[in-house]
Amino acid sequence: MLNAQTVSIIKSTVPVLAEHGLEITKHFYTRMFARHPELLNIFNHANQKQGRQQQALANAVYAAAAHIDNLGAIIPAVRLIAQKHRSLGIKPEHYPIVGENLLAAIKEVLGDAATPEIIGAWGEAYGVIADAFISIEAEMYAEAEGAQGGWKDFRRFTVERKQPESDVITSFYLAPEDGGAISSFKPGQYVTVKVNIPGEKNTMLRQYSLSGEPGKPYYRISVKREDGTSERPDGAVSNYLHETVKAGDALELSAPAGEFVLDQEDARPVVLLSGGVGLTPMVSMLNALAAEKGEREVAFLHSALNGNVHALRAEVLEAAGRIGANAKVRFVYEQPTEADRAAGAFDLEGRIDAVYLAEETPKDAVYYICGPVPFMRAMVQSLKANVVTDERIRYEFFGPAGTL
């Protein structure tokens, strides 16, 4: 517990963090990697270059300061980040390194404004927050290793099959190289894939949703090839998986992780709302709902550019068919091709909006959302316009956690 004076000092820094938080976190990462280049084997370089990791950390530090007198309020966010940490292999020994460089970055960016009292208070607060992460992550490591078929850290898997799903998405069927059992997972969870790409100095880690059905002797991930633009380079790992990895090759995986999961105890109607490759966890959820053979009403709404990039279409329709009359599937194409039109491959041309959501989704449903950030932001805003409460809106970010 923090004393009243420490809490007061931390609260007084909230306006400063709102103004300078991003500058502090950018400096922090530059400083830390210069002193500990081995950590580049853990962090996503693309997120660093795009500024996503820095912004996510700035948001987290700001939230910690704003809620320093009630840290219980940010435990859900702590658990979300801790899941990612466990999946990536973050360990207790990393926290002192982060703390040292974060405090130094605060001092170096703010200069004389960062008085010894402020640095001391933040040092004390960081210790409490780090202990919370370490404790929660220890439980998660023990749970992952202790599960039937579970394991610690990373395990080698063989690519049993590589299946193109669209022009940009390919599925990889992964079975353990040792032939042993694998732990089950909750629909919506992800795994971390670790690769060593020839010519790259550092190991690279990426998290991919499990797109298959729980209970199989393999895992399936469905990966979008990230082609570069004028603003960002090609996705190093996604392109390596698409272009180089083949059946028979080995990949290293962490055990399944993640808090964005289907609540299978909830009897309310469920809406699975996805954009682009964001459908991967939704397909897993839909398959789980089909296996339940319950009475739950299900709506699966997916937005894609067109049929060329639309993955797993047949599987979605098959799973919905197993659910029967309680299932509804709608495909929305923003720029359908002539072949899409001739085949009647989509239900709406354009984008999903509040009106369409109101028309096509059941009342009092729980909404699960996954896709690019602009898509998720638009969906949340549309649901708010339809007076859907926060409790009924759940979403997952690819990469660092953000806010909508």
Helices and strands as residue ranges (DSSP letters): H 4-12, H 14-35, G 37-41, H 45-50, H 52-66, G 71-74, H 75-88, H 94-110, G 111-113, H 116-146, E 154-164, E 169-176, E 190-195, E 204-209, E 219-224, H 236-243, E 250-254, E 270-275, G 276-278, H 279-292, E 298-304, H 313-323, G 324-326, E 327-333, H 338-343, E 348-349, H 354-360, E 366-370, H 373-385, G 390-392, E 393-396
